[in-house]
Amino acid sequence: MDQQPVQSLVSLAELRAKLGKGLGDEPISATQVIEELVRDTAGGHLGSAGGRFFAWAIGGALPAALAADWLSSAWDQNAALYACGPAASVVEEAAGEWLKDLLGLPQSASFAFVSGCQMAHATCLAAARHSLLRRIGWDVEQRGLCGAPRIHLFASNRHGSVGRAVRLLGLGEANVTDLALDPAERARPEALEASLRGCGGEPTIVVLQAGDLNTGSFDPYGDLIPVARRHGAWVHVDGAFGLWAAASRAYRHLTDGAAQADSWATDGHKWLNVPYDCGYAFVADSSAHRGAMSHRAPYLVHDAEARDQIDWNPEWSRRGRGFATYAALRSLGRGGIEDLVNRCCQHARELVNGLASLRGVEVLWAPILNQGLIRFLDPESGGEDAAHDRYTDAIILRVVAGGEAFFMGTTFRGRRAMRVSVLNWQTRESDVRRAIKAVRQALEANQVPAAAK
Ligand SMILES: *Cc1c(COP(=O)(O)O)cnc(C)c1O
């Protein structure tokens, strides 16, 4: 990964031409299929598994987790029931307990290993829907939502996956209201109080943020959750990567009070550096979680003692998803996880500071965790925001095209910015230096024609 360009080198048309061949009638040997798969996809993979990829919120794959993931496929267990995959069930049971401990969540909470934070939201909010409607005598699993009492939703720094979970659950995205934020991008308790008072005691879900995608900001849970409690609201926390701050003594304070929520969603495939297809849902009231998910059928076999994942997961058949998490957690240990979190935060700071020292670079957000925001100021412009917006996007494209480092843009408070997101276990100081150099060169390349004019 150190030697390879981090961006894709082939076009969509080339990939389609190479991969979109007709399906033949005759079998092809496994070796040939795989050799051709490697050949035909070459150049079409991003370097997101490596240390110079700072776009979106993407982690790599720890060696132990990667090997366990390969084994999960080789063992090919259907991890729906204990009866279908006894070891897969017990591995999730053990790793789920470790996760609660690491993330500072109540030891009595139930959990599910899902495909990602998106489905963790869907799982947790299904439990919320179950609980809130049950309290007022409505069995949502049986009666559905037609004619059901309305559920109000409020969200802080809403990620798109929250809206999609709301849509999947039939709660209606138009029923979600975004909470007013303070200058630190944290939901304001007085805004929540006013919003909840307006709901007149009707069922309400409050979604709080632990690690916003752009800023890594955390809500003041200790102030917000008691307000939600007073109004009988269910509090869900989106901690896709940010909840992992709780695993570090240096950053744990950011999550103070988050354990008082009703449910939490996070990822394994981001900061824990487990290969893709790994998120976790946690619910404080296990009966609400089970009530929303559990399924029974005459042909299924349930062990009275063992944990059947189908009671907690939205999927039926599923891979033995817990093996990779189990391996990642054991390979790092508590200290290694703390070190991983700290290292990523340190590299994010170094990256933002290094970029800030370049000419024409403005820092829009200095990392409080592992996320920062940078803006490139167009030296040609008279200071108009639109020109800086265009210039920022152009510089990002130029950096990416260089193949040394990968960044993406975002819009923050109405202005374009380059996101700096560090989540990969492989990122080292030398990667940070290479990335800063790549940005410097992109800026200089842009400035040459200007100087020549
Ligand atoms: C990535 C992310 C999600 C969605 O997680 P997936 O694992 O992609 O489903 C939700 N919230 C935040 C803050 C994220 O960064």
The ligand as an ORCA input file, in Angstrom:
! r2SCAN-3c Opt
* xyz 0 1
  C     -20.184      6.509      8.743
  C     -21.184      7.132      9.608
  C     -22.472      6.595      9.710
  C     -22.939      5.428      8.881
  O     -22.191      4.288      9.168
  P     -22.081      3.057      8.159
  O     -21.154      2.154      8.838
  O     -21.537      3.638      6.885
  O     -23.436      2.495      7.976
  C     -23.338      7.183     10.605
  N     -22.979      8.247     11.343
  C     -21.755      8.805     11.255
  C     -21.412      9.983     12.116
  C     -20.810      8.266     10.379
  O     -19.593      8.792     10.305
*
